[in-house]
Amino acid sequence: MEKGAVLEMRGICKYFPGVRALEQVDFTLRGGEIHALMGENGAGKSTLIKVLTGVYPKDGGNIHLAGTDSAVNIRSPQDAQNLGIATVYQEITLCPNLTVAENMYIGRTKSRLTNWKKINEDAGKLLESLAIPALPTQQLGSCSIAVQQMVAIARAVDMDCKVLILDEPTSSLDEQEVEKLFKLMRQLKEKGVGIIFVTHFLEQVYEVCDRITVLRDGKLVGEYIIEDLPRVQLVSKMLGKDFDDMADIKSESDTEKIDYNSTPVYEAHELAGTTGIKPFDFSIHKGEVNGFTGLLGSGRSECVRAIFGADKVTGGTVKIDGKTVHINKPLDAMKNGISYLPEDRKRDGIVGDLSVRENIILALQVMKGFFKPFSRAQAEAFADEYIKLLNIKTASSDTPIKSLSGGNQQKVILARWLLANPKYLLLDEPTRGIDIGTKVEIQKLVLKLASEGKSVTFISSEIDEMIRTCSRLVVMRDGKVVGELKGDDLNQNKIMATIAGGESK
Amino acid sequence: MTSSGNKTLKKNGSIGGFFNKLIHQQIFIPLAALFLLIIFNLIADPSFFKITMGESANGYNVLSGYLITIIDRASELAILAIGMTLVTSASGGQDISVGSAIAIAGSVILRVLCGTNSRPDHMQAPIIVAFLVCCVVAMLFGAFNGVLVSYFKIQPMVATLILFTAGRSIAAWINNNELPVISDPEFAYYGNFIPGIPIPTPVFITAACIIVIALVLKFTNLRLYSQSVGINSDSSRLNGINPQVVKLITFVILGLCVAVAGFIKVSRLSTINYSVVAKDIEMDAILAVALGGNALSGGKFNMTASIIGAYVIQFLTTTLFKFNVSSTAIAAYKAVVVIILVVLSAPIVREKLGKLKEKVLPSKSAKEAA
């Protein structure tokens, strides 16, 4: 084994029927480093992690750990844990109704009698040493998501792990929470723990990591020291082609082209709902891309949900092309040419067990009516058309959508709403948790739709992305619209200031 | 990914390939069970499959034999399996009140036909009227269950427990606790034989129901809607489907199935026994759905598999009767068979079996990958 390495994976192969998920992949983790595992959706990151943690049996290759002479055989997550490989997943896998200490020690008290007093003390010391702001006796569910995430890490650390895997731990955290998490990661690094960090956020990789391993299509592209690999190169290595500069897609939707004197496609006056947002006015013109921005919980998602009638609407008037309409439920909105891509893809977007085809035709089918099902051939034609158009990677249109990767699931949902041929699209976080290539594809698609005369409302927590795509931003704070920015005001500083409420001073 | 594997195998066109494709089909489990029962009976006593033309009590030529018994007696169960499959798919739960609801439906028919006198010389209303009234009542009770489940969000089993408990009392109350008897032989046609036709009438009624549901599934979006609601009701709502209405509709359809099954049941005997009629049939109906490989937690369903499941259950019951298993012990035998079937159809076992097979006869796709 290489000197200083805590983990060596050599020639790892994993096959699924018809797919080579991993082909001769090598991976080396040294003690006291944070090692980013990068790749597009479907590149094999998750599979590699699952082989390492014993979720999948490997079809070839060896895994060596520091301190063991021969290759280890990891047959179950339990094995992995006993060998000092701990994993913290994107979704919290702890029990919210137990206390912090209980969560940290559950399932590993083994034969010793459960001495809660001692356990609480131990937990307290550990939490303190890692500077995690939580009490051992506090219910886990009452902590913020970030703290819960940290408790999961503390649990892993206490198990004396040598290898810590963080699988997209930051995707549901806000900026400050991410900062706290990074601090904890750096502390662990000092203690000699090897950390594997899986994420989609490039900024975070460059902020915290020492080394990067890039995978593409189940094969190893290479291992790099972070200083030697500028961002653009990383992206091009992940995509396997020269990356067309992100700046290229800078909004060409010339604001001049939009006729602001025409009747808006959609216009709401004093629209109010039950979800804690103040009544708001809003309008959008043909061919316009605008956005709602604000911190998490500022009410930006609630606004678009109110527009779509997803939650109960309690007041206000809505005009479509100048005509007053009533939108009280999603079907009303759909019939008026509005589409809504929800924020939580898993909960509100996909119908997991249904095929890609059924997921694509769903909205159009519902609009067409209960008694007029599409023929199988027609449905297949629609599905094939959009699978090709959006470049959706799926074995066939019969594949259940839940077996697709996140980015491809998102494309299926987009396909569903494009097929419905709306004049106004509401896209709430369409690029969350998906790889950079797909992100750019979606941004380009948004601008293309606008140039075809559709109106789009776009929400993203990445301000860069909003600036690139939107020509107007509605800023929200605490459930209220606090500003509208366009033209030269559309820059990071101005947006931040408006979000924070600095503009009034 | 399995589908792509299947495709390569399909190209092989070999028997192994065909078998492999079949084993991945949901319908494989009930078909395999049916096949095993047939083999067992062939070995134990081939005369099981003998069908003879004999004279019935009222002098007509009718077919008789165990097979005829099976397709005749399974009728109510098969019809109920249709509705139960839909309810399971959309609500992710089961209706345990169908047996009691059949008692109500049967009681309503007899009440309409008898009028005020419980032993009339001739029927007081046309049969079709009695049947339609029974349909309306049964659908209303279905809607009652449906409203509890969809609008009040009560667990289906708990919601239908109400009618399960109260149904047989309501049935008795409808006829003032009397036991009406219809002496007109015409009424008995629907549960037995129509003069001159050697096949039992319930077989035709069941066939009609199966055709109707096949047409409904083909010409409406019932399948897409109920599956989609059963899998993810939030997504369905955001796609313009009203999950509550969809769930309600499935319960009303089950109500209609109950009405038809109740009609056959009372016609068989021309009378009713409130506490015994269709007893435990709800469990058999749920079992039929499970045997068909459908997830009882809702979502995707295979109607054909459920219906075959119903016939498998009746096949098993009749086989046990033939071997003189006492009617009290039948439940225990059934339980054993059910355990085997349900364990075999569990995805985890099927996966293991698939892997075992892969080891013994490596398939082409695995070779390619290696």
Interface residues (C-beta under 8 A of the other chain):
Chain A: Y15 F16 P17 G18 V19 R20 D59 F308 A310 K329 P330 L331 M334 Y340 P342 R347 D348 G349 I350 V351 G352 D353 L354 E358 L362 A363 Q365 V366 M367 G369 F370 F371 K372 P373 A395 S396 D398 T399 S403 R416
Chain B: M1 T2 S3 S4 G5 T8 K218 F219 T220 N221 L222 L224 Y225 Q227 S228 I231 N232 D234 S235 S236 R237 L238 N239 G240 I241 N242 G299 K300 S365 A366 A369 A370
